[in-house]
C-alpha cells in the first residue's frame, strides 16, 4: 500500500484551508484584518497630536517628538 493517499489527503486539506482564508481576506476593507484596523485607528488618534518628529542619529535611532 502506497502512502500517496496520505500526501494527497494532506494536500486536499491544505487547499481547502487556503480557499477558506482567501475568502476571508477578500472581505477585508483596507488589506488588514479587523483587529489591526482597530489598533491603527487608535494609534492615528495619538499620531494627530504629534507636531514634529526629527531624527537625530540614524545609527543610535534617536528621535525627538
N, C-alpha and C positions, 0 to 999 in steps of 0.2 A: 504494500500500500504506500503510495507516494504522499509526502507531506505537502504537496502543492495545494491541496484543498484548504489547508491551514493558512497558507500565504494568500490565496485568493479570497478567503473569508475575511482576513485582516484588511486587505485592500478594499474590499467592499465596505467594511465598517468605516474605514478612514474616508473613503469617498462620500459616504452619507454624512459624516460629520462635517466635512468641508462644505458640502452643499447647504447644510443647515446654517453654518456660520456665514456663508456668503449671503444667504437670505437675510440674516440678522444685520450684517454690515450694510446692506443696501437700505435699511431703514434709518441709518444714522443721518443726521442733518448736516453736520459740519466735519465729517471724516473722523470724528472721535466719538467714543461712547458717551452715554448719558452721565455717568459718574465723572468722567474727565471734563465734560462740558460744564457741569455744575461747579467743579473746582476752578475752572478757568474764569467763569463769570464772577466767582467770589474774589479771585485774585485781581481781576480787572478793576473791581471797585477800589481795592487798595492801590493799584497802579495809577489810577486817576489822581491820587493825592501826591504823587511823586512829581516834583517840578523839574529836576535836572539830575542826570546821572553822569558822572565823569569817571573815566578810567585813569588812574594814576600810574599803575605799574602792571603791565601785562604779565610780567614774569611772576610777581607775587600775587596777582589777582586783586589788587587794592582798588576799591571803588569808593566814590563819595556820592551821597544822595542829598 
